[in-house]
């Protein structure tokens, strides 16, 4: 068995392996995690196998703290409820857990994001006459609003990292106060309902975080990329003064777990 602290060298891991490992590091032991289909499933399961065995996973379909033998194909897969502490439904997952303030971390995705962490997964272009319409929130706004921390996993493209998103599906750290259009803090708008906000954005090129003013900054750059590469794939002026170094690659132990124990069927892994 590989040493758990022996990191992989370039060529020994795929981009999705790095994303899964980086996302897993966002999970603390004991966290209640609201996870979606795909990469979030790999991340929470990897964390449970290693440093966060007491992390609890809530799936949108209503299973709480399931420990399936095989990774489910979706949040509605019957395998989600294996050894679960609770198996109810959508209402309990959102109202009983999320809206009641029990969720520590939510994993989400989106089509566009701005420097304050506002995310769009609704439309590209004008809302009434869009160039492209997506599936909409699907719980994205709820999770981003009521989880104490939210981590977005996205593809790094300039058209996705915009100065202003075309539509705010999920609120970031600062949102526009209508009708004035003035930027105000999410905490000011939410009042006693404020729980937290976006803590990180993980892409196929880098990891971003948010400063005390709610603005995005570059934290680490993935192996094989440079700070300049990232800048060229962001549509707004990005703060790169706080770069802490290179994103840690997955360990050899994590690769073993991902491919031999977590997703041996290759449901999400290539």
N, C-alpha and C positions, 0 to 999 in steps of 0.2 A: 504493500500500500504506500502511496506517495505521502511524503511529509506534508501536513496540513498547511505549513507556512512556506512551502516551496512554490514560488510563483512561476507561472508559465513564461516561456520566452516567445518572442514574435514568431509566428508561424505555427505555434502549438495550440492556438485557440482561435475561434471564429468571433466575428463581431457580436453575435447574439450571446456568446458565452461571457464576454466582457460586460455587456449590458445587464445580464442576469446577476453577475457577481456584484456590479456596482449598485444595482437596485437592492440586492439582498443586504448590503451594508447599511442601508437606510432603516432597516428593521431592528428595533431593540428588543431584548428579551422581555417578554411580558406584554408587548404591544398588542392591541386589538387592531387588526389590519383588514381593511375592506379592499379586496383584490378583484380585478377583472380577469377576463379570459386571456390566455396567452402568456406573454412575458411576465406579467405580475404573478401568475401562478408559479412560474419557475423561480421567481425571486423569493416569494414568501416560503416556498417549500425548501429552497436551498438554505435560507436563514434558519428554518426550524431544524434542519439536519445538522447545523453547525452551532452558531453562537446564540441562537434565539429559540431554544426548544420549547419555551413556554409562551411563545407568540401565538395568538389566537387569530385564525383566519375566518372572516365573514364573507360569504359569497352572496351575490345579489339574489340568487334563487331562494335563499333562506336558510342555508346550512351554516352552522356556527361551530367552529373548532373541529371540523372533520379532519380525519387523518387517513385519506384514501391510500390504498396500496399502490395504485397507478394514478398518474396525473390525469385529472378529468379533461375532457375535450372542450368543456365550456363551463360557465357558472351554473348551468342548468343540468349538467350531467348527474345522473343518479349516484355516481361514485363520490360526489362531493359530501354526501351525508354519511359515509362510512365512518363509524366510531365518533360521529359528531355529538357534541354536548346538547345540541338543539337542532331540530330540523322542522322549520315552519314554512315561511313564505316571504314574498317580497315585502309585505307590509311590516313584518317584524324586523326584517333586515334594515329597512330604512327608518321606520318610526321607532321601533323598540330599541334599536342599537345606535344607528347613526344620529337621528334627530334628538335622541336622549343624551348625547354627548359621550358615549362610550368608546367611539372609534378614535384611536390614536393616529393612525396613518392610512391614507388612501392612495392607491396607485391608479393613475389615469393616463389617457392619451388625448391628443387633440390635433386639429388641422393647422391652427395658427395660435401664436402666443405673442404678447407684447412685453415690454421691459418691466411692467408691473406684475406680470403673471396672469393677466386676463387671457382667457382661452376661448377660442372659437371652434366649435365642432357642429355648427348649424348651417351656415351658408357662406359661399364665396361671392362677393359682390353685394349689390343692393338686396335687402331682405325680400322685398316684394317682387323683384325681377332678378333673381340670382343667376350667376354664371353656373354655379353648381350648388346643389342642395344636398346636405349630408343627413344622417339619421337623427341629428339633434342631440339633446342632452343625454337621454337614456340614463339618468342618475348622475351624470357628470357634475352638474351644478350643485346637486344636493351634497355629494361627497366633498367637493371642493369647498362648500360653504360650512359644513358641520364637522369634518374631520379636523383634528388638532393640527395635523401636518398633511400636506399633499405632495406627492412626487409625480411629476409628469414624465412620461417616456415618449419621446418623439423623434422623428427623422430630422436631421439638421439640414435645412434649406433656407436660403435667404427669403423666399416667398412665404415661409412659415413663421419666421422670426421677424415680425413687422413692428413699425413704429406705432401703428394703431390697427388692431384686428378689425375685420369687416363686421363682426358681430360678437358681442360678449355673451357667450353661453355660460361660462363659469367665472366668477369674480376673482381678481387678483388682489394685491395689497392696496392698490388705489383704483378707484372707479369714478366714473363721471357722475356728478350730481345734477340731475335734470330738474328744471329746464336750463339752468345756467351753463351746464357743460363743464363746470369747475371740477378739477381732480380732488377728490377727498379720500381719506383713508377708509378702508373696509371696516375697521373697528368703529369708526365714527358712525357709519351707516348702520351697522348691525347691532350696535349697542350691547345689551345683555345677551344677545344671541351669538356674539362673536366667540369663536372657538380657536381660530388660528388661520393659517393660510398656506400658500405654496412654499415648500421648504427647499425643493430642488427640482431641476429639470435635467434629465439624463438623455443624451442623444447618442447617435452613432459616432460622434466626434469629441464630445466633451461632457463635463458636468458643470451646471450653473447653479448658483445659489442667490439669495436675496439679502441685501444689506439692511441696516436699521431704518432706512427710508423707504423700504419696499421696492428697491430697484435691483434688477438682475445684474449679477457680475459673474465673470468666468472664474471657476474654482480650479478645476483640473482639466487637462487635455489628454485625450486617449493616446496610447502609443501609436506612432505612425503619423500623427498630425502635429501641426504647430499652432501657436497662438494666432498667427496671421491667417492660417487656413480657416480657423473658426471665425475670425473677424469678417472674412470675405463671405461667410455664409450666414451673416446676421444683417437684418435690414435696418438696424438702428445703431447709434453710437454705444458700443459695449464697453463697460468698465473692465479692463484687464489688469488693473493695478494690484489686484488681490490674488492673482494666480498662485496657487500653492505648489504646483508641480504637475507631474504626470499621473494620470489615473492608474491606480494599481491594477495590474492584470489579474485574471482569475488564478487561483492556485491549482496545482495539479490535483489536489484532493477534490476541489470543487468541480473540475472537469469529470473526474470519476463519478462523483455523485450525480451530476446532471445527466450523463449519458448512460450510466449503469443502473442507477437507482430511481431517479426522478422521472426521466422521460426516455426509457429504453426503447419505446415504440417509435420515437421520432415524431410525436404529434406536433410539437412546436420547434424542436431542434432539427436542423438540417441533417 
